[in-house]
Amino acid sequence: MIRIRIHGRGGQGSVTFAHMLCLAATEEEKFGQSSQGQTWDRRGTPMEGYARIGDKPISERGFIIEPDYVVVLDPTIVGAVNLEAGMKDDGKIIANSPVCLEFKHQSVCVDATSIALEKMKAPITNTAMLGAFTGVTGLISLDSAEKGVRAMLGKKFSEDIIKKNIDAVRAAFQEVQ
Amino acid sequence: MRMYLSGSDCLAHGVRLSRVEVISAYPITPNSLVLDTLSNMVDSGELDADSVNAESEIGAMNICAGATAAGLRSFTCTCAQGLAYMKEMLWMASGMALPVVVGDTSRAIGSPQTFSSDFSDTLSERDASFLQYYCENAQEALDSMIMAYKIGEDARILLPSMVVIEGFRLSHTYEQVDVPDQELVDRFLPRYNPKHAFIDPNYPIMQGGPALSTITFDGLKYQQFMAMEKAKEVIKEVCNEFADLFGRDYHGLTESYMIEDAELVVVGMGSVVGIIREMVDEYRQKGHKIGMLKLRCFRPFPKEEIRDCLENVKKILVLDRATSPGSGGITYLEVKAALQRTPAIISNCIIGSQDILQRDISVIFDMALDRDDEFTEWYKQEFKEDVLQLSGYDNYEKLVRSEKVDRQIEEGVDIQALGNPFCPGCGGLICAKLAFSVYDKNSFITASCGCLGVIPAAFPQTCMKVPSAFFSFSSAGGAASGVEVALKRMQMDMDIFLLGGDGGILDIGLQTLSGALERGHNITYLLYDNEAYMNTGVQRSGSTPYLARTKTTPSGKKERKKDIMKIVEAHENVYTATASPAYPQDLLRKLKKAKEHKGPSFIYAIAPCPTGWEYESALTIEIARLAVQTGFVVLYEYEDGKRTINRIPKKRKPVEEYLSKQGRFSHLSQEQILEIQRNVDKRFDKLINEAKGL
């Protein structure tokens, strides 16, 4: 089982990222389970999303304290929370940042905010970061990632908005290739 | 159909598929997701039911009991203090043989308040004659809902039930779930057709009357007791029928795993059994003969199954989340009682509310394998030293004493420290900060539950530099009254300030507000009215304005806003005023006046909420100002039976200017806007005329 912990701020879609990723995994006949930290959902406060992906049904639940991957949606959270807490030695960080950040673990930085602003005219970075995550980890295919986005956003948003989000996924995927 | 759903969604789908006709609930984290999903289902027509937004949990349970007494299938959901607040009505519902189903997203009962789940809420209602099912995953939550109605409504049983899922660990966790077809569920669970509880003028029956003779009372209690015994059989029957029809077998009250040759059996309940099962496999590979017994039902308690399964097992370890302090782990006590005649070593491991991972189970298994004595141990892997220190009485004393010195504040210094995780642009916070500036070190601050009540107090930290306490949602007025009486008796001249939102003051807290005002306690109330339950994620309150959209009123609230001021004004000698954070001088003057007033004071402040009202957070003051300029809020004071209007806009702006800036009103038609304009005009004119004595 692969454990992914997503850090962002309330309102940025950290939990939605986890849902999209797990929906993408289920497209590939894998098992996905996504959840969130226990919190009062305040806008702007540090939030955590959790995704677990495996080949068997997943019975582990709750906080992810030993992640294989850490995803950072918001550069301003670096330093505010201990992003690397409990990370495995060979764990990897995929962070949204215009400049390359220094971590103890292996990391990849992508300027997802710029991609989101360009593709969607809004600084909502979770879909771009899903593209980057897909490109860096190869855990799911780009096609599945797009399906995950569609499955999650399709309930709430128009086709136009979904397309823009998928553009952001593709652009960030390309960026990390 | 395969769907990706949370445990909360699954409870809601269970309600939908069971064709429940009356739903009533009150927002509480982490239960609100169930209510939000159901509200959407009702709004979209997916579920043909009436969803009644109650003013409190006991109100919700009363509404469901009433609806079931009238002859319909009903559902409510809650957790933690919410279930505790329902208590009286739980016992009434079971005594009246009303098969209501409660969906509980289990969360521990405070104090301290927490989001963690330890089943202390539901297990402490174990004697309320509710059937209780504890679910392992989202799928079981959905399936248990459907089965709960069938079992509870069976003529041999006629008892209410609780379907319990752990808060966050299940309620907010999404996974793949098989959602059965309506047609199949209809075959399994026909429409509710009560023969014992209904309202029919042609066949009048009296329900729930007192039984004053002990013979009648005991006779009815005996029936209840026997119905619970009978339920053991019915649960098995229903599980079998469910398995035949839907292909998922829950094996009745318990499920055993690898116990035939087991030397150690671990007994568990809820989501932890999934991990135990995995670890049993792992330990079996290493040659340890371990098995597992999952308790699906806690009421009725499966003592026969436990006896059958565990009679010849040498070692048994019972995992408990909740304890009965002074006795032991709650499940442990019952398992041990069931096995009193066996020579087995029965130990108890208390895992509390923690998330349990594979490695934790591994530690617990090793402990059970190594030890041959009968022990009771708390699993303290995750405890940190400072927390352990806090919980010891002596250490707690030391901690409070040492901090006391640092906490004393000088004259003229703000009584509130900086740094709070509020949403940017919080209108309520602006009001509270203005209020805090009026008070000095001789103040006592209390708050009812709500955004402003919970954020400043994450145990053991607080941003208040003066004595403060956080009591419960429903009774802040009562607790403040008690503090006032005690301080007076101790001749301590202190100001008592109570901060509350609309939910805590004018819905669930109305009773203790009225009590405190009527008794004349010298308390200043500040109501920050953000017009919905924002702390649980924007659900309708009594204060939500007409046609505003919330999660529980997806197409707009159908009813008008409750005028709390009229209720407060009905009490004698209360200084009453309305305010807006856009007029800080006016608000400050009123706060000071309230502080000086001998007797109760009540200040109402409109508190725009960017998150719930859906606007850019920089616009809070502008919206608070527009509320006054359009006449939505009229700034006035009311004392000694006289109303004084503080600010009459020369030319009132049209309400559209106020409404159009907020997403919660974006669905309004021109006609609806005009209707709101007429309502505002009427109320405004009435207030002005009253002030003029016309």
HADDOCK unambig.tbl for C-alpha pairs under 7 A between the chains (distance, minus, plus):
assign (segid A and resid 32 and name CA) (segid B and resid 175 and name CA) 6.31 0.50 0.50
assign (segid A and resid 33 and name CA) (segid B and resid 173 and name CA) 6.80 0.50 0.50
assign (segid A and resid 33 and name CA) (segid B and resid 174 and name CA) 5.52 0.50 0.50
assign (segid A and resid 33 and name CA) (segid B and resid 175 and name CA) 4.89 0.50 0.50
assign (segid A and resid 34 and name CA) (segid B and resid 173 and name CA) 5.63 0.50 0.50
assign (segid A and resid 34 and name CA) (segid B and resid 174 and name CA) 5.18 0.50 0.50
assign (segid A and resid 34 and name CA) (segid B and resid 175 and name CA) 6.93 0.50 0.50
assign (segid A and resid 35 and name CA) (segid B and resid 172 and name CA) 5.72 0.50 0.50
assign (segid A and resid 35 and name CA) (segid B and resid 173 and name CA) 4.36 0.50 0.50
assign (segid A and resid 35 and name CA) (segid B and resid 174 and name CA) 6.19 0.50 0.50
assign (segid A and resid 36 and name CA) (segid B and resid 172 and name CA) 6.80 0.50 0.50
assign (segid A and resid 38 and name CA) (segid B and resid 115 and name CA) 6.37 0.50 0.50
assign (segid A and resid 38 and name CA) (segid B and resid 168 and name CA) 6.73 0.50 0.50
assign (segid A and resid 40 and name CA) (segid B and resid 535 and name CA) 6.94 0.50 0.50
assign (segid A and resid 42 and name CA) (segid B and resid 422 and name CA) 6.31 0.50 0.50
assign (segid A and resid 42 and name CA) (segid B and resid 423 and name CA) 5.38 0.50 0.50
assign (segid A and resid 43 and name CA) (segid B and resid 423 and name CA) 4.87 0.50 0.50
assign (segid A and resid 44 and name CA) (segid B and resid 423 and name CA) 6.37 0.50 0.50
assign (segid A and resid 45 and name CA) (segid B and resid 421 and name CA) 6.07 0.50 0.50
assign (segid A and resid 59 and name CA) (segid B and resid 274 and name CA) 5.01 0.50 0.50
assign (segid A and resid 59 and name CA) (segid B and resid 275 and name CA) 5.62 0.50 0.50
assign (segid A and resid 60 and name CA) (segid B and resid 275 and name CA) 6.15 0.50 0.50
assign (segid A and resid 60 and name CA) (segid B and resid 357 and name CA) 6.19 0.50 0.50
assign (segid A and resid 61 and name CA) (segid B and resid 169 and name CA) 5.71 0.50 0.50
assign (segid A and resid 61 and name CA) (segid B and resid 355 and name CA) 6.89 0.50 0.50
assign (segid A and resid 62 and name CA) (segid B and resid 169 and name CA) 5.07 0.50 0.50
assign (segid A and resid 62 and name CA) (segid B and resid 355 and name CA) 5.69 0.50 0.50
